[in-house]
Amino acid sequence: MVICDKDVSVRTGTILSRVSQTRDVIKMSKMHLELKAVRIIHTFSTLDKTVSSLERQLAAARAAKADTEEGSPMVTKSGTKDLNESRRVFFVMGIITALRNRKRRNSIRETWMPQGEELKRLEKEKGIIIRFVIGHSSTPGGALDRAINAEEEQHKDFLHLVCSHFQSRPDLEIQNLRRIECFVWQNHIEGYHELSTKTQVYFSAVVAKWDADFYLKVDDDVHVNLGVVSSTLARYRHEPHVYIGCMKSGPVVAQKGIKYREPEYWKFGEGNKYFRHATGQIYAISKDLATYILVNRHILHRYANEDVSLGSWFIGLDVEHIDDRSLCCGTTPHDCEWKAKSGNHCSASFDWSCSGICKSSVRMKEVHQRCGEGDQAIWDTSF
């Protein structure tokens, strides 16, 4: 009996020893996995900081390069470098458009937006860059994307928020720049409910691509007088943190099925009223604010409405809100037309009832004839 007890005791001790060893192995494995997880998190954190640092360096390098160049904005000879690598510009105007809105784009091309050689001249002599801003469809390479590519081949006036358009460059420096830009705007998929995202990607893209004093967003159903806009922006050229537009506020729409509904209405507190922000048809921001969007784009919250999203990004910042009512004239005779006849042209005109010019593809030419500053105005404007 004693021998049996000893055998049981030995076996029990062996089992307990193995259990203890197994626990130690599990504990060590767990510690190893935790350490590996910490290292992975640290690696991603380091990469994120590196990218943010590169973005700031990119913006600073472009600013420094512009400061070393003499005289008014000029471009290098054709065939050397792209416009964005060669100089600083006055402002970049992005006309936000949709894949199916060709008629709207054509109505703008036929009225207030210079075309062909005149568009190049505008960039060279005035430092003004205008582009239609577009992403791609949910089925890349489909009929809609092919139609946009054909339109671009004809007019060459698009900014594609698709990184494949900026690869395979012969110059190594430009290739590195394109890699950063490609990381910034990635591949934006078009959609009405993606306008806040598109706005964020747009400002991130243009400040990475062009070194400008101002960056503007315009809807494709708005009439613009470029000369008046240029004169307006020139007044704030030395202000570092300006946000220019028709400032508004109003009730937050909470009911389902209603246009402009805000699912996160509860965040706006008692009374459910929006903070002051520029209406979305047209607005401008200075370079520092566009750079802020670029660097912080991963943590900037997007609300349902893009103009609200933009306004929310500047809350808490030292930003000067410029309320310019010339940017939101109506198209009725007693508004933009009468002002035009008195020599006090509006910067932009649209119909509040349609959040743009009603039936703009048909009426843009009529509005341009009644409210336009004249095709020569932008060339005669000094700023």
C-alpha positions, 0 to 999 in steps of 0.5 A, spaced: 500 500 500 505 504 501 508 503 494 502 504 491 501 511 495 508 513 492 506 511 485 500 515 486 504 521 489 509 521 484 504 521 478 500 527 481 506 531 482 508 530 475 501 532 473 501 538 477 508 540 474 506 539 467 500 543 469 504 548 472 509 548 466 503 549 461 500 555 465 507 558 464 507 557 457 501 560 456 502 566 460 509 567 456 505 566 450 500 571 452 505 576 454 509 575 447 502 576 443 501 582 448 508 585 446 507 583 439 500 587 439 503 593 442 509 593 437 504 593 431 500 599 434 506 602 435 508 601 428 502 604 425 502 610 430 509 611 428 507 610 420 501 615 421 506 620 425 510 619 419 505 621 414 502 627 418 510 629 418 511 628 410 504 632 409 506 638 413 513 638 410 510 638 403 506 644 405 512 647 408 516 646 402 511 648 397 510 655 401 518 656 402 519 654 394 514 660 393 517 665 397 524 664 393 521 665 387 521 672 384 515 676 381 508 675 379 506 667 378 509 664 372 509 657 369 515 654 366 516 652 359 511 647 356 514 640 357 518 641 364 514 640 370 507 641 371 504 647 373 503 645 381 510 644 381 513 650 378 510 656 382 505 659 387 498 661 385 492 666 387 486 661 388 484 654 386 477 653 384 474 646 384 467 646 381 464 640 385 460 636 379 457 629 378 458 623 373 451 625 370 452 632 370 455 633 363 449 638 361 451 643 367 458 642 366 457 645 358 453 650 361 458 653 365 464 652 359 459 656 355 458 662 360 463 664 365 469 659 365 474 660 360 476 654 355 482 651 352 488 656 351 484 662 355 484 657 361 491 656 360 492 663 360 488 664 366 493 660 370 499 663 367 497 670 367 492 671 373 494 665 377 487 662 377 486 654 377 479 652 375 477 644 375 471 640 375 472 635 381 470 628 380 471 621 383 469 615 379 463 610 379 461 604 384 464 600 378 470 603 376 472 603 368 464 602 367 460 607 362 460 613 366 467 613 367 469 612 360 464 618 358 468 622 363 475 620 361 472 622 354 470 629 356 477 630 359 480 628 353 476 634 350 476 639 355 482 638 359 479 641 365 478 636 370 481 634 377 480 626 378 480 624 385 483 618 383 490 616 384 491 612 378 491 618 374 497 621 378 502 615 377 507 613 372 511 619 372 518 620 369 521 624 374 523 621 381 521 627 385 514 628 382 513 620 383 514 621 390 510 627 390 504 623 387 505 617 392 503 622 397 498 625 393 495 618 392 495 616 399 491 623 400 485 622 396 485 615 394 479 613 390 473 617 391 467 614 389 461 618 387 454 619 391 450 624 393 451 622 401 458 622 400 459 630 399 462 631 406 467 626 404 468 629 397 469 635 400 474 633 405 478 629 400 478 635 395 481 640 400 486 635 402 488 634 394 488 641 392 492 643 398 497 637 396 497 639 389 497 646 388 500 652 393 495 657 393 493 663 397 485 660 397 481 654 395 474 655 393 469 650 392 463 651 388 457 647 386 456 646 378 449 650 378 452 656 380 453 662 376 460 666 378 463 672 376 471 671 376 473 678 376 469 680 382 471 673 386 478 675 385 477 682 387 474 680 394 479 674 395 485 679 394 482 684 400 484 678 405 490 675 401 494 677 407 489 674 412 492 667 415 485 664 417 479 666 413 473 662 411 469 666 406 462 665 404 454 667 406 454 665 413 448 662 415 444 658 421 438 655 422 434 649 424 437 642 424 432 637 420 431 631 424 425 628 421 426 622 416 425 622 409 426 630 409 431 633 405 438 635 408 436 630 414 441 630 419 441 623 423 446 626 428 441 632 430 441 630 437 449 633 438 446 640 436 443 640 443 437 643 446 433 648 440 437 643 435 440 649 431 446 649 427 452 653 428 454 659 423 457 656 417 458 658 410 452 656 405 454 650 401 453 653 394 460 657 394 465 658 399 473 659 400 478 658 405 485 660 406 491 656 405 492 654 413 485 652 413 486 647 407 492 644 410 489 643 417 484 639 413 489 635 410 493 633 416 487 632 420 483 629 415 483 622 419 479 625 425 475 630 422 468 628 423 463 628 417 456 630 418 450 629 413 451 636 410 458 638 407 457 645 408 455 643 416 461 638 416 466 644 413 464 649 418 464 644 424 472 643 422 473 650 424 470 650 431 475 651 436 480 654 431 482 661 431 478 662 424 475 669 421 468 668 418 467 673 413 460 674 411 460 676 404 453 677 401 455 678 394 456 670 394 449 669 394 445 673 390 439 671 387 437 670 379 431 675 379 431 681 376 431 685 382 437 682 385 443 680 381 441 684 374 439 690 378 446 690 381 449 688 375 446 694 371 448 699 377 456 696 376 455 693 383 456 685 380 455 679 384 460 674 386 456 669 385 448 668 383 443 662 384 436 661 387 435 659 394 429 655 392 433 650 388 440 651 392 442 653 386 440 656 379 433 652 378 434 648 371 441 651 371 443 647 364 438 651 361 438 657 364 445 658 366 446 662 359 440 667 361 443 668 368 450 670 365 447 675 360 443 678 365 448 678 371 455 677 368 460 682 369 463 681 361 468 676 359 473 681 359 472 683 366 477 678 369 483 680 365 482 687 367 482 686 374 488 687 378 489 684 384 
